Amino acid sequence: MFGLNEPANLRIMATTFKDGDPSYAGALGGIALGLESYHIFELKDEIPADAWAEEMAFEELEAGDELIDEICQTMRQVREG
């Protein structure tokens, strides 16, 4: 699960966990772990509302709807491969 709000970096990290390091520069170059990654914003409905309000409401407000949509779309694209 990620909390990073930079779609390009999320794509690289999620791809690395799923298919291995796409640059082949790191220790996971070519090593597919097959791990599905999610962003915390995708899991909002799974988290109790009071916990979300206390821990994530400000981050959600700060990110804004457009960025949250881009983040969720990026994560879905990586998972769907």
N, C-alpha and C positions, 0 to 999 in steps of 0.2 A: 504494500500500500504506500502510495506516495502522497506528499503534501505540497510538493514543489509546484509553483504556478507559472512555469515557463514551458509552453508546449513543445518547443524544439528539444529541450533537455529531457523532458518527460519521454518523448518519442525514443530518444537514444537509450535512456535507462530501461524503459519497458522492453524495447527490442533486445537489449543485451540480456535481460533476464529470460526472455522467451527463446531467442534464436542464437544467442552468443554475441560477443562484441562485434558490431558491424564494421569497425575500423581494423579489426584483427591486431590491434596494438596492445590490448590488455590481456590479462590472464584468462579471460573468457572468450578469446578470439576463436571463433569456429566451434565453440562448445555450447550446444543448445541445452538449456536447462528445462525448457518447456514450462516455465512459470508464468501464469497469467498475473498481470499487474492491474491494480485499480487505483484511482485517485480518491482521496477522502470525499470529495464532492460527489462522486458517483454513489457513495454509500450512505448518503444523508438519510434516506428512508429506513435504513437498517439501524440507525443510532437513535436512542431515546431523545425526544424533543428537548427535554430539559438539559441533557448533556450537550446536545448540539448547540443550544442557545448559550450555554456557559462557555464552551470551548471553541466553537467554530463560527458563531454568528458574525463576529467582527471580520474574520478572514473572508467569509462569504461576501459580506457587504463591500469590503475593500477590493476584492477581485472583480466583482460586477458580473452581470449576466453574460455579456459577450465573451469574456475570458473563460468563464466557467463552461459555457457551451463549447468553446474551442478545446479546452482541456478534455472534456468528456468525449468529444469527437475524436481527438487524437488517441486517447486510450482505447476506444472501441476499434479504431483502425488497426492499431498494433495487435490487439487480441484477435481480430478477424484475419489478420495477416495477409 
